[in-house]
């Protein structure tokens, strides 16, 4: 370093910027520009604000509701995101998230009003964020729900540069007299199940261990006995049951619904059972999909563990009275939805009994 000459001003040190610390505001602006049209495409009648507002505005319509109740839920897609990172496919996890959250308010009888998202990442990639929001927007549009807003947090040093996490928040509405709380469930009620599309958003840590650690497979490897690649199996999208179940809900055909997520049938069905009731489920009443049989065999996973970790091919369970079960099944037939009657409610201490 040359010595400073007499009378010479010291060299100005370059000031640090937010970008030097790993946060690129210009990239955020680019991402917002890309997703603005996607968010706008989900606009519904109640939306009063545009993307970029500090808060989303939604005018609540009370038409046809005597005692409106708001129902809210928040969730994520867990380590399913790892499959998105490995494949470079990011639009499916957004739809997963929306459908998962909507199913969670549907089981209490609510229809969704609006959805919010939170995305946190190490380094913002506008294309990746746009792809995630594309899936969010598609899920919202399919369910008649507005993507009202969200937050994107760039957190260098906390998340890896090529990774992100995403969470969703949904608000729905239902009339107080139509809330599903399980109170109408009685012994003798029938259990009608609707199929899942793979694992939905649960059990991925165990699934990855089986596919990658035990079997030594790569994400693009084809599993011949399952007629799909590992990536296709892991990224199968979470279904929404809103459209097919809304008519029978409006017609009081359903006593309770259970969304089969983490904990499987074993832990989720009891969540909607009143005191004095258990659920008897006939394990032979539906064909368990080959994916779950493959994981059980290759991983040496016990049956009880499988039923508590995975959905085993069932994404939603409807509990209905014996005289309404046939009507519900006829409706599902009419809309082309596969269904299985898998058991009934019995007297008991709030557990699932497999027969």
C-alpha positions, 0 to 999 in steps of 0.5 A: 500500500502506497503511503498517503502524500501530504495534503492528499485526501484518504481514499473513499472506502466503497460502502456496502449495499444490501446486495453485498449482504446477499439480498437483491431488491432488484430481483424482488421487483423482477419477481413481483412483476412476473407474478402480478398477472398470476395473482390478478388472475385469481381475483374474485368478487370480494377482492378490493386491493392489488398486489403490492398493498401492505395488506390485502383487502377483502369485502365479506359478503354475508348473502345467505348466511345467518351466523357467518363463521370464519374458518382459517388454516395454515400449513406447508408441504414439508420435505416434499420440497426436497423433490422439487429442488432435486427435479427443478420442478416448482409449480406443483408444490404451490398447488399442493399447498393450496389444495391442502389448506382448502381441504383443511377448512372444507372438513369443517364445512367451509368454502374458501374466500382467500389465500395468502402465501409466505416464501422464504429463500436464501437467494431469490430466483425470480423464475423459481418464485414465479413457478411456485406462484404459478402453482398457487394461482392455479390451485386458487383459480380451480377452487374459486379462491382469491390469492390475496397477497403474501410475503417473500423473504430473502434470508441469505445465510439462513437458507441455502441459495438454491432452497426455499420454504413455502407456507400457506394461509387460507380463510373460509366461511361457513354458516354457524348452523352448518359447521361440521364438528363431528357432533352428529356422528353416531354408531352405525354411520358409514365411512365413505373414502375418496382416493388420494393421488399418491402421498399428497404432502405427508410421509416424505422423509420416510419415502426419501429414505426408502427410495434414495438410501435403501434402494439407492435410486436417483430422482430421475430413475424409473421404477418399472413396477410403478411405471414412473420415475422417482420424481413423478412419484414424489411430486404427484399433486395433492388433490382438492375435494371441494368441488365434489363435496360441496353439493352433498355438504349443502344438502346435509348428507355428511356428518363429518369429514376427515382430511387424511394427512400426517398421522394417516387414517389412524390419527386423523379419523379420531379427530372428528369423532364424538365421545363414545365413538370409534371407527372400524375400518375394513383393510380389505375394502379398498386396493392399497396403491402399488406405491405404498406396497412398494415402500412397505416391502423395500423399507421393511415398514410395519403395517401399523407404521404405514397406516400412521405415516402415509394416507395409504391411497385415501385422501378424504373420509366422509362419515354419513348416516346409513340412509344418506350413504347411498345418496352420497355415493350416487352423487360421487358416481354422477361427478365421476369420482371414485369412492370406497365404503371402508367401514362404519362408526362403532361404540368405543373410545375414539380410536380407529380399529382395523378389521 
